[in-house]
Amino acid sequence: MDRSPLFRAATDGFRWNGVAEMEYKQAGSAPFRDISRQVLFDDPALGCQLRYFEMKPGGYSTLERHEHVHAVMILRGHGTCLVGNAVRRVKPRDLVSIPPMTWHQFRASAGEAMGFLCMVNAMRDKPQLPDAEQMRAICADPTVAAFVSGER
Ligand code: MN
């Protein structure tokens, strides 16, 4: 990857000059809905990437886990996130840490888009999706089950 330009201006609606809005993941590779990805910083000297993900109202990220960690800051909108067994409502500027091998998912509220910054190692393992047995274990907690089903 190339070194980032020194300055890139923000434009309307949480977009930036010189930053492409991309698919969140390859379609069909995992469950998700109405979420886009922008890679803001990807300088090899950093060893990490800073991405901006945005979900449309009712959109959600993939329920997944992996060895690498995420450092997240909510930037716009409201929604709910799952980290392990904890379901929390989140608002702009809230910070969320995703530890290794911890199931996690973000959901925008029904009424508004939600966007968050996510810092991640450049070199990282592939996310794992829950199999049927793991999904049953995740959903043993009724609050978590309601979140995962989208009922919140
Ligand atoms: Mn993840």
Backbone and ligand atoms as CSV (ligand in chain L), in Angstrom:
chain,resi,resn,atom,element,x,y,z
A,1,MET,N,N,0.841,-1.204,0.000
A,1,MET,CA,C,0.000,0.000,0.000
A,1,MET,C,C,0.875,1.252,0.000
A,2,ASP,N,N,0.342,2.281,-0.619
A,2,ASP,CA,C,1.078,3.541,-0.694
A,2,ASP,C,C,0.956,4.300,0.625
A,3,ARG,N,N,1.931,5.157,0.833
A,3,ARG,CA,C,1.855,6.073,1.965
A,3,ARG,C,C,0.665,7.017,1.769
A,4,SER,N,N,-0.041,7.324,2.867
A,4,SER,CA,C,-1.203,8.207,2.756
A,4,SER,C,C,-0.781,9.610,2.356
A,5,PRO,N,N,-1.613,10.319,1.575
A,5,PRO,CA,C,-1.341,11.740,1.325
A,5,PRO,C,C,-1.318,12.503,2.657
A,6,LEU,N,N,-0.613,13.635,2.672
A,6,LEU,CA,C,-0.493,14.377,3.932
A,6,LEU,C,C,-1.835,14.903,4.426
A,7,PHE,N,N,-2.645,15.381,3.504
A,7,PHE,CA,C,-3.934,15.953,3.902
A,7,PHE,C,C,-5.033,15.443,2.985
A,8,ARG,N,N,-6.128,15.067,3.558
A,8,ARG,CA,C,-7.317,14.700,2.788
A,8,ARG,C,C,-8.521,15.315,3.486
A,9,ALA,N,N,-9.215,16.162,2.773
A,9,ALA,CA,C,-10.325,16.889,3.387
A,9,ALA,C,C,-11.547,15.990,3.545
A,10,ALA,N,N,-12.262,16.185,4.660
A,10,ALA,CA,C,-13.577,15.565,4.821
A,10,ALA,C,C,-14.537,16.233,3.855
A,11,THR,N,N,-15.437,15.436,3.306
A,11,THR,CA,C,-16.491,15.983,2.461
A,11,THR,C,C,-17.828,15.710,3.158
A,12,ASP,N,N,-18.913,15.871,2.458
A,12,ASP,CA,C,-20.221,15.697,3.105
A,12,ASP,C,C,-20.451,14.242,3.508
A,13,GLY,N,N,-21.135,14.068,4.608
A,13,GLY,CA,C,-21.678,12.757,4.949
A,13,GLY,C,C,-20.652,11.705,5.300
A,14,PHE,N,N,-19.643,12.045,6.075
A,14,PHE,CA,C,-18.649,11.066,6.533
A,14,PHE,C,C,-17.957,10.373,5.355
A,15,ARG,N,N,-17.509,11.212,4.437
A,15,ARG,CA,C,-16.682,10.758,3.321
A,15,ARG,C,C,-15.437,11.648,3.324
A,16,TRP,N,N,-14.395,11.167,2.629
A,16,TRP,CA,C,-13.141,11.900,2.590
A,16,TRP,C,C,-12.586,11.885,1.175
A,17,ASN,N,N,-11.975,12.995,0.780
A,17,ASN,CA,C,-11.325,13.047,-0.526
A,17,ASN,C,C,-10.258,11.954,-0.604
A,18,GLY,N,N,-10.233,11.244,-1.711
A,18,GLY,CA,C,-9.199,10.246,-1.924
A,18,GLY,C,C,-9.426,8.939,-1.187
A,19,VAL,N,N,-10.568,8.792,-0.538
A,19,VAL,CA,C,-10.896,7.549,0.167
A,19,VAL,C,C,-12.099,6.913,-0.520
A,20,ALA,N,N,-11.924,5.699,-0.984
A,20,ALA,CA,C,-13.000,5.012,-1.710
A,20,ALA,C,C,-13.960,4.348,-0.735
A,21,GLU,N,N,-15.244,4.453,-1.027
A,21,GLU,CA,C,-16.237,3.706,-0.265
A,21,GLU,C,C,-16.329,2.317,-0.875
A,22,MET,N,N,-16.090,1.300,-0.055
A,22,MET,CA,C,-16.000,-0.070,-0.553
A,22,MET,C,C,-17.071,-0.946,0.065
A,23,GLU,N,N,-17.204,-2.135,-0.512
A,23,GLU,CA,C,-18.038,-3.158,0.108
A,23,GLU,C,C,-17.442,-3.489,1.464
A,24,TYR,N,N,-18.303,-3.767,2.423
A,24,TYR,CA,C,-17.857,-4.161,3.776
A,24,TYR,C,C,-17.041,-5.454,3.697
A,25,LYS,N,N,-17.632,-6.440,3.044
A,25,LYS,CA,C,-16.968,-7.715,2.786
A,25,LYS,C,C,-17.476,-8.199,1.447
A,26,GLN,N,N,-16.861,-9.226,0.937
A,26,GLN,CA,C,-17.352,-9.831,-0.300
A,26,GLN,C,C,-18.772,-10.359,-0.066
A,27,ALA,N,N,-19.667,-10.016,-0.962
A,27,ALA,CA,C,-21.061,-10.444,-0.821
A,27,ALA,C,C,-21.134,-11.971,-0.740
A,28,GLY,N,N,-21.912,-12.473,0.211
A,28,GLY,CA,C,-22.094,-13.911,0.360
A,28,GLY,C,C,-21.043,-14.583,1.217
A,29,SER,N,N,-19.976,-13.847,1.596
A,29,SER,CA,C,-18.903,-14.455,2.391
A,29,SER,C,C,-19.294,-14.594,3.854
A,30,ALA,N,N,-20.254,-13.784,4.299
A,30,ALA,CA,C,-20.674,-13.779,5.700
A,30,ALA,C,C,-21.973,-12.985,5.800
A,31,PRO,N,N,-22.755,-13.225,6.863
A,31,PRO,CA,C,-23.978,-12.424,7.029
A,31,PRO,C,C,-23.656,-10.989,7.455
A,32,PHE,N,N,-24.266,-10.019,6.781
A,32,PHE,CA,C,-24.184,-8.604,7.172
A,32,PHE,C,C,-25.254,-7.880,6.389
A,33,ARG,N,N,-25.540,-6.635,6.748
A,33,ARG,CA,C,-26.538,-5.879,5.994
A,33,ARG,C,C,-26.224,-4.387,5.985
A,34,ASP,N,N,-26.266,-3.791,4.815
A,34,ASP,CA,C,-26.223,-2.330,4.652
A,34,ASP,C,C,-25.070,-1.694,5.411
A,35,ILE,N,N,-23.867,-2.136,5.104
A,35,ILE,CA,C,-22.688,-1.587,5.775
A,35,ILE,C,C,-21.593,-1.372,4.740
A,36,SER,N,N,-20.936,-0.222,4.847
A,36,SER,CA,C,-19.854,0.107,3.912
A,36,SER,C,C,-18.544,0.273,4.684
A,37,ARG,N,N,-17.449,0.261,3.936
A,37,ARG,CA,C,-16.111,0.317,4.542
A,37,ARG,C,C,-15.290,1.365,3.819
A,38,GLN,N,N,-14.593,2.198,4.576
A,38,GLN,CA,C,-13.609,3.118,4.016
A,38,GLN,C,C,-12.317,2.946,4.813
A,39,VAL,N,N,-11.217,2.737,4.132
A,39,VAL,CA,C,-9.921,2.610,4.805
A,39,VAL,C,C,-9.279,3.994,4.830
A,40,LEU,N,N,-9.180,4.565,6.031
A,40,LEU,CA,C,-8.708,5.950,6.171
A,40,LEU,C,C,-7.191,6.023,6.229
A,41,PHE,N,N,-6.582,5.105,6.963
A,41,PHE,CA,C,-5.119,5.070,7.105
A,41,PHE,C,C,-4.655,3.627,6.916
A,42,ASP,N,N,-3.649,3.469,6.050
A,42,ASP,CA,C,-3.162,2.129,5.724
A,42,ASP,C,C,-1.663,2.180,5.425
A,43,ASP,N,N,-0.962,3.078,6.098
A,43,ASP,CA,C,0.473,3.225,5.865
A,43,ASP,C,C,1.188,2.002,6.429
A,44,PRO,N,N,2.026,1.314,5.638
A,44,PRO,CA,C,2.703,0.120,6.151
A,44,PRO,C,C,3.547,0.399,7.393
A,45,ALA,N,N,4.022,1.628,7.541
A,45,ALA,CA,C,4.832,1.955,8.717
A,45,ALA,C,C,4.014,1.928,10.005
A,46,LEU,N,N,2.702,2.051,9.897
A,46,LEU,CA,C,1.854,2.046,11.089
A,46,LEU,C,C,1.714,0.640,11.677
A,47,GLY,N,N,1.660,-0.349,10.831
A,47,GLY,CA,C,1.375,-1.705,11.308
A,47,GLY,C,C,-0.094,-1.921,11.614
A,48,CYS,N,N,-0.899,-0.900,11.408
A,48,CYS,CA,C,-2.339,-1.034,11.645
A,48,CYS,C,C,-3.087,-0.245,10.575
A,49,GLN,N,N,-4.369,-0.483,10.535
A,49,GLN,CA,C,-5.259,0.267,9.649
A,49,GLN,C,C,-6.308,0.953,10.513
A,50,LEU,N,N,-6.733,2.145,10.054
A,50,LEU,CA,C,-7.904,2.784,10.643
A,50,LEU,C,C,-8.977,2.825,9.573
A,51,ARG,N,N,-10.092,2.150,9.859
A,51,ARG,CA,C,-11.200,2.084,8.906
A,51,ARG,C,C,-12.404,2.822,9.473
A,52,TYR,N,N,-13.280,3.266,8.586
A,52,TYR,CA,C,-14.572,3.819,8.982
A,52,TYR,C,C,-15.663,2.953,8.367
A,53,PHE,N,N,-16.468,2.375,9.229
A,53,PHE,CA,C,-17.593,1.549,8.782
A,53,PHE,C,C,-18.883,2.312,9.043
A,54,GLU,N,N,-19.777,2.250,8.088
A,54,GLU,CA,C,-21.070,2.895,8.298
A,54,GLU,C,C,-22.201,1.949,7.903
A,55,MET,N,N,-23.155,1.854,8.812
A,55,MET,CA,C,-24.338,1.025,8.581
A,55,MET,C,C,-25.532,1.926,8.357
A,56,LYS,N,N,-26.359,1.580,7.391
A,56,LYS,CA,C,-27.630,2.279,7.217
A,56,LYS,C,C,-28.549,1.915,8.382
A,57,PRO,N,N,-29.663,2.654,8.560
A,57,PRO,CA,C,-30.592,2.280,9.640
A,57,PRO,C,C,-30.949,0.797,9.551
A,58,GLY,N,N,-30.845,0.106,10.672
A,58,GLY,CA,C,-31.139,-1.326,10.703
A,58,GLY,C,C,-30.025,-2.218,10.182
A,59,GLY,N,N,-28.944,-1.617,9.706
A,59,GLY,CA,C,-27.828,-2.413,9.192
A,59,GLY,C,C,-27.022,-3.044,10.314
A,60,TYR,N,N,-26.238,-4.050,9.943
A,60,TYR,CA,C,-25.420,-4.701,10.971
A,60,TYR,C,C,-24.147,-5.297,10.369
A,61,SER,N,N,-23.143,-5.402,11.228
A,61,SER,CA,C,-21.888,-6.056,10.847
A,61,SER,C,C,-22.023,-7.556,11.088
A,62,THR,N,N,-21.028,-8.299,10.679
A,62,THR,CA,C,-21.033,-9.752,10.848
A,62,THR,C,C,-20.797,-10.123,12.311
A,63,LEU,N,N,-21.535,-11.098,12.800
A,63,LEU,CA,C,-21.229,-11.703,14.104
A,63,LEU,C,C,-20.027,-12.624,13.889
A,64,GLU,N,N,-18.907,-12.289,14.541
A,64,GLU,CA,C,-17.649,-12.997,14.257
A,64,GLU,C,C,-16.713,-12.922,15.462
A,65,ARG,N,N,-15.618,-13.676,15.359
A,65,ARG,CA,C,-14.544,-13.576,16.352
A,65,ARG,C,C,-13.236,-13.908,15.643
A,66,HIS,N,N,-12.139,-13.507,16.254
A,66,HIS,CA,C,-10.813,-13.705,15.668
A,66,HIS,C,C,-9.764,-13.377,16.722
A,67,GLU,N,N,-8.516,-13.767,16.423
A,67,GLU,CA,C,-7.429,-13.532,17.383
A,67,GLU,C,C,-7.056,-12.053,17.477
A,68,HIS,N,N,-7.175,-11.332,16.360
A,68,HIS,CA,C,-6.795,-9.909,16.412
A,68,HIS,C,C,-7.859,-9.108,17.164
A,69,VAL,N,N,-7.472,-7.943,17.628
A,69,VAL,CA,C,-8.371,-7.107,18.429
A,69,VAL,C,C,-8.816,-5.898,17.609
A,70,HIS,N,N,-9.904,-5.299,18.048
A,70,HIS,CA,C,-10.386,-4.055,17.452
A,70,HIS,C,C,-10.414,-2.962,18.513
A,71,ALA,N,N,-10.074,-1.751,18.124
A,71,ALA,CA,C,-10.292,-0.567,18.954
A,71,ALA,C,C,-11.278,0.314,18.187
A,72,VAL,N,N,-12.462,0.499,18.770
A,72,VAL,CA,C,-13.578,1.140,18.052
A,72,VAL,C,C,-13.980,2.435,18.744
A,73,MET,N,N,-14.240,3.466,17.949
A,73,MET,CA,C,-14.898,4.668,18.456
A,73,MET,C,C,-16.120,4.950,17.590
A,74,ILE,N,N,-17.274,5.029,18.243
A,74,ILE,CA,C,-18.498,5.393,17.514
A,74,ILE,C,C,-18.353,6.851,17.069
A,75,LEU,N,N,-18.674,7.098,15.808
A,75,LEU,CA,C,-18.496,8.453,15.272
A,75,LEU,C,C,-19.829,9.133,14.992
A,76,ARG,N,N,-20.823,8.367,14.567
A,76,ARG,CA,C,-22.141,8.978,14.304
A,76,ARG,C,C,-23.237,7.976,14.619
A,77,GLY,N,N,-24.386,8.509,15.017
A,77,GLY,CA,C,-25.579,7.695,15.171
A,77,GLY,C,C,-25.595,6.877,16.454
A,78,HIS,N,N,-26.628,6.084,16.557
A,78,HIS,CA,C,-26.843,5.257,17.741
A,78,HIS,C,C,-27.123,3.825,17.316
A,79,GLY,N,N,-26.833,2.919,18.217
A,79,GLY,CA,C,-27.093,1.518,17.927
A,79,GLY,C,C,-26.741,0.684,19.122
A,80,THR,N,N,-26.445,-0.565,18.859
A,80,THR,CA,C,-26.176,-1.526,19.915
A,80,THR,C,C,-25.000,-2.378,19.472
A,81,CYS,N,N,-24.193,-2.786,20.446
A,81,CYS,CA,C,-23.121,-3.712,20.091
A,81,CYS,C,C,-23.076,-4.862,21.081
A,82,LEU,N,N,-22.605,-5.980,20.559
A,82,LEU,CA,C,-22.363,-7.178,21.364
A,82,LEU,C,C,-20.862,-7.390,21.448
A,83,VAL,N,N,-20.359,-7.550,22.679
A,83,VAL,CA,C,-18.967,-7.943,22.894
A,83,VAL,C,C,-18.981,-9.052,23.933
A,84,GLY,N,N,-18.697,-10.266,23.513
A,84,GLY,CA,C,-18.817,-11.412,24.419
A,84,GLY,C,C,-20.277,-11.591,24.816
A,85,ASN,N,N,-20.543,-11.527,26.130
A,85,ASN,CA,C,-21.927,-11.660,26.602
A,85,ASN,C,C,-22.588,-10.314,26.845
A,86,ALA,N,N,-21.862,-9.221,26.587
A,86,ALA,CA,C,-22.358,-7.889,26.923
A,86,ALA,C,C,-23.018,-7.241,25.712
A,87,VAL,N,N,-24.252,-6.792,25.896
A,87,VAL,CA,C,-24.972,-6.022,24.885
A,87,VAL,C,C,-25.093,-4.598,25.414
A,88,ARG,N,N,-24.585,-3.644,24.658
A,88,ARG,CA,C,-24.599,-2.256,25.118
A,88,ARG,C,C,-25.132,-1.342,24.035
A,89,ARG,N,N,-25.901,-0.349,24.441
A,89,ARG,CA,C,-26.272,0.722,23.530
A,89,ARG,C,C,-25.062,1.640,23.401
A,90,VAL,N,N,-24.850,2.165,22.213
A,90,VAL,CA,C,-23.691,3.043,22.009
A,90,VAL,C,C,-24.124,4.338,21.336
A,91,LYS,N,N,-23.317,5.367,21.575
A,91,LYS,CA,C,-23.593,6.713,21.059
A,91,LYS,C,C,-22.283,7.324,20.583
A,92,PRO,N,N,-22.348,8.426,19.870
A,92,PRO,CA,C,-21.115,9.027,19.343
A,92,PRO,C,C,-20.062,9.267,20.429
A,93,ARG,N,N,-18.837,8.908,20.072
A,93,ARG,CA,C,-17.612,9.063,20.864
A,93,ARG,C,C,-17.440,7.978,21.918
A,94,ASP,N,N,-18.397,7.063,22.058
A,94,ASP,CA,C,-18.182,5.907,22.930
A,94,ASP,C,C,-17.033,5.066,22.367
A,95,LEU,N,N,-16.303,4.432,23.258
A,95,LEU,CA,C,-15.176,3.571,22.891
A,95,LEU,C,C,-15.520,2.119,23.187
A,96,VAL,N,N,-15.181,1.233,22.285
A,96,VAL,CA,C,-15.463,-0.196,22.447
A,96,VAL,C,C,-14.192,-0.977,22.128
A,97,SER,N,N,-13.777,-1.842,23.051
A,97,SER,CA,C,-12.624,-2.720,22.831
A,97,SER,C,C,-13.116,-4.130,22.573
A,98,ILE,N,N,-12.621,-4.731,21.511
A,98,ILE,CA,C,-12.976,-6.116,21.188
A,98,ILE,C,C,-11.746,-6.984,21.464
A,99,PRO,N,N,-11.780,-7.784,22.544
A,99,PRO,CA,C,-10.625,-8.637,22.874
A,99,PRO,C,C,-10.496,-9.809,21.897
A,100,PRO,N,N,-9.375,-10.535,21.978
A,100,PRO,CA,C,-9.182,-11.691,21.100
A,100,PRO,C,C,-10.275,-12.751,21.316
A,101,MET,N,N,-10.650,-13.413,20.241
A,101,MET,CA,C,-11.575,-14.555,20.262
A,101,MET,C,C,-12.847,-14.261,21.054
A,102,THR,N,N,-13.378,-13.078,20.846
A,102,THR,CA,C,-14.604,-12.644,21.526
A,102,THR,C,C,-15.661,-12.339,20.457
A,103,TRP,N,N,-16.804,-13.007,20.552
A,103,TRP,CA,C,-17.871,-12.759,19.579
A,103,TRP,C,C,-18.289,-11.301,19.638
A,104,HIS,N,N,-18.454,-10.679,18.483
A,104,HIS,CA,C,-18.839,-9.253,18.457
A,104,HIS,C,C,-19.656,-8.942,17.219
A,105,GLN,N,N,-20.510,-7.954,17.369
A,105,GLN,CA,C,-21.360,-7.492,16.274
A,105,GLN,C,C,-21.868,-6.091,16.605
A,106,PHE,N,N,-22.038,-5.280,15.555
A,106,PHE,CA,C,-22.598,-3.935,15.704
A,106,PHE,C,C,-23.902,-3.855,14.919
A,107,ARG,N,N,-24.879,-3.191,15.505
A,107,ARG,CA,C,-26.164,-2.976,14.831
A,107,ARG,C,C,-26.570,-1.513,14.952
A,108,ALA,N,N,-26.903,-0.894,13.825
A,108,ALA,CA,C,-27.438,0.470,13.847
A,108,ALA,C,C,-28.874,0.427,14.342
A,109,SER,N,N,-29.308,1.492,14.990
A,109,SER,CA,C,-30.718,1.583,15.370
A,109,SER,C,C,-31.573,1.627,14.105
A,110,ALA,N,N,-32.856,1.369,14.273
A,110,ALA,CA,C,-33.752,1.313,13.107
A,110,ALA,C,C,-33.895,2.683,12.459
A,111,GLY,N,N,-33.720,3.730,13.247
A,111,GLY,CA,C,-34.064,5.061,12.759
A,111,GLY,C,C,-32.931,5.876,12.173
A,112,GLU,N,N,-31.681,5.446,12.333
A,112,GLU,CA,C,-30.595,6.305,11.857
A,112,GLU,C,C,-29.348,5.483,11.540
A,113,ALA,N,N,-28.555,6.020,10.649
A,113,ALA,CA,C,-27.286,5.376,10.307
A,113,ALA,C,C,-26.349,5.432,11.511
A,114,MET,N,N,-25.445,4.463,11.593
A,114,MET,CA,C,-24.419,4.480,12.629
A,114,MET,C,C,-23.063,4.221,11.981
A,115,GLY,N,N,-22.086,5.051,12.351
A,115,GLY,CA,C,-20.745,4.884,11.814
A,115,GLY,C,C,-19.728,4.826,12.923
A,116,PHE,N,N,-18.680,4.033,12.701
A,116,PHE,CA,C,-17.639,3.926,13.724
A,116,PHE,C,C,-16.258,3.778,13.088
A,117,LEU,N,N,-15.277,4.294,13.805
A,117,LEU,CA,C,-13.881,4.080,13.451
A,117,LEU,C,C,-13.438,2.763,14.048
A,118,CYS,N,N,-12.619,2.025,13.329
A,118,CYS,CA,C,-12.125,0.742,13.847
A,118,CYS,C,C,-10.653,0.602,13.497
A,119,MET,N,N,-9.823,0.545,14.534
A,119,MET,CA,C,-8.387,0.330,14.360
A,119,MET,C,C,-8.105,-1.163,14.488
A,120,VAL,N,N,-7.247,-1.646,13.587
A,120,VAL,CA,C,-6.987,-3.087,13.541
A,120,VAL,C,C,-5.560,-3.333,13.040
A,121,ASN,N,N,-4.949,-4.429,13.468
A,121,ASN,CA,C,-3.631,-4.796,12.952
A,121,ASN,C,C,-3.676,-4.969,11.437
A,122,ALA,N,N,-2.615,-4.544,10.769
A,122,ALA,CA,C,-2.543,-4.752,9.322
A,122,ALA,C,C,-2.468,-6.246,9.006
A,123,MET,N,N,-1.627,-6.966,9.749
A,123,MET,CA,C,-1.508,-8.418,9.590
A,123,MET,C,C,-2.448,-9.060,10.608
A,124,ARG,N,N,-3.434,-9.793,10.121
A,124,ARG,CA,C,-4.421,-10.331,11.053
A,124,ARG,C,C,-5.022,-11.626,10.528
A,125,ASP,N,N,-5.567,-12.384,11.482
A,125,ASP,CA,C,-6.191,-13.659,11.120
A,125,ASP,C,C,-7.587,-13.423,10.548
A,126,LYS,N,N,-8.075,-14.447,9.880
A,126,LYS,CA,C,-9.382,-14.383,9.218
A,126,LYS,C,C,-10.493,-14.528,10.263
A,127,PRO,N,N,-11.539,-13.711,10.181
A,127,PRO,CA,C,-12.644,-13.856,11.135
A,127,PRO,C,C,-13.308,-15.235,11.043
A,128,GLN,N,N,-13.728,-15.733,12.194
A,128,GLN,CA,C,-14.485,-16.984,12.271
A,128,GLN,C,C,-15.960,-16.654,12.462
A,129,LEU,N,N,-16.815,-17.407,11.804
A,129,LEU,CA,C,-18.259,-17.287,11.979
A,129,LEU,C,C,-18.734,-18.404,12.903
A,130,PRO,N,N,-19.776,-18.147,13.712
A,130,PRO,CA,C,-20.256,-19.203,14.604
A,130,PRO,C,C,-20.909,-20.342,13.828
A,131,ASP,N,N,-20.576,-21.578,14.220
A,131,ASP,CA,C,-21.316,-22.717,13.675
A,131,ASP,C,C,-22.607,-22.853,14.487
A,132,ALA,N,N,-23.419,-23.848,14.149
A,132,ALA,CA,C,-24.744,-23.976,14.779
A,132,ALA,C,C,-24.628,-24.159,16.291
A,133,GLU,N,N,-23.649,-24.973,16.707
A,133,GLU,CA,C,-23.488,-25.233,18.145
A,133,GLU,C,C,-23.027,-23.968,18.875
A,134,GLN,N,N,-22.090,-23.267,18.263
A,134,GLN,CA,C,-21.620,-22.015,18.876
A,134,GLN,C,C,-22.748,-20.982,18.928
A,135,MET,N,N,-23.579,-20.954,17.894
A,135,MET,CA,C,-24.695,-20.008,17.881
A,135,MET,C,C,-25.677,-20.313,19.003
A,136,ARG,N,N,-25.896,-21.603,19.252
A,136,ARG,CA,C,-26.778,-21.976,20.379
A,136,ARG,C,C,-26.191,-21.492,21.697
A,137,ALA,N,N,-24.886,-21.633,21.862
A,137,ALA,CA,C,-24.237,-21.190,23.106
A,137,ALA,C,C,-24.321,-19.666,23.244
A,138,ILE,N,N,-24.084,-18.959,22.128
A,138,ILE,CA,C,-24.163,-17.489,22.145
A,138,ILE,C,C,-25.565,-17.054,22.557
A,139,CYS,N,N,-26.571,-17.745,22.037
A,139,CYS,CA,C,-27.964,-17.348,22.242
A,139,CYS,C,C,-28.570,-17.925,23.521
A,140,ALA,N,N,-27.759,-18.579,24.359
A,140,ALA,CA,C,-28.259,-19.095,25.639
A,140,ALA,C,C,-28.709,-17.951,26.535
A,141,ASP,N,N,-28.074,-16.810,26.404
A,141,ASP,CA,C,-28.476,-15.608,27.143
A,141,ASP,C,C,-29.578,-14.908,26.353
A,142,PRO,N,N,-30.763,-14.719,26.969
A,142,PRO,CA,C,-31.895,-14.150,26.226
A,142,PRO,C,C,-31.624,-12.737,25.680
A,143,THR,N,N,-30.866,-11.947,26.415
A,143,THR,CA,C,-30.535,-10.590,25.940
A,143,THR,C,C,-29.669,-10.662,24.691
A,144,VAL,N,N,-28.704,-11.575,24.729
A,144,VAL,CA,C,-27.823,-11.756,23.564
A,144,VAL,C,C,-28.629,-12.326,22.406
A,145,ALA,N,N,-29.520,-13.287,22.702
A,145,ALA,CA,C,-30.342,-13.887,21.644
A,145,ALA,C,C,-31.197,-12.836,20.956
A,146,ALA,N,N,-31.780,-11.925,21.749
A,146,ALA,CA,C,-32.606,-10.856,21.168
A,146,ALA,C,C,-31.767,-9.939,20.300
A,147,PHE,N,N,-30.556,-9.631,20.748
A,147,PHE,CA,C,-29.656,-8.786,19.955
A,147,PHE,C,C,-29.312,-9.465,18.630
A,148,VAL,N,N,-28.905,-10.722,18.711
A,148,VAL,CA,C,-28.448,-11.443,17.512
A,148,VAL,C,C,-29.583,-11.589,16.502
A,149,SER,N,N,-30.803,-11.745,17.001
A,149,SER,CA,C,-31.950,-11.906,16.100
A,149,SER,C,C,-32.407,-10.564,15.526
A,150,GLY,N,N,-31.854,-9.466,16.045
A,150,GLY,CA,C,-32.237,-8.151,15.546
A,150,GLY,C,C,-33.378,-7.523,16.316
A,151,GLU,N,N,-33.856,-8.227,17.332
A,151,GLU,CA,C,-34.955,-7.657,18.135
A,151,GLU,C,C,-34.436,-6.642,19.150
A,152,ARG,N,N,-33.192,-6.807,19.552
A,152,ARG,CA,C,-32.533,-5.986,20.574
A,152,ARG,C,C,-33.215,-6.064,21.877
L,1,MN,MN,MN,-14.191,-8.216,13.761
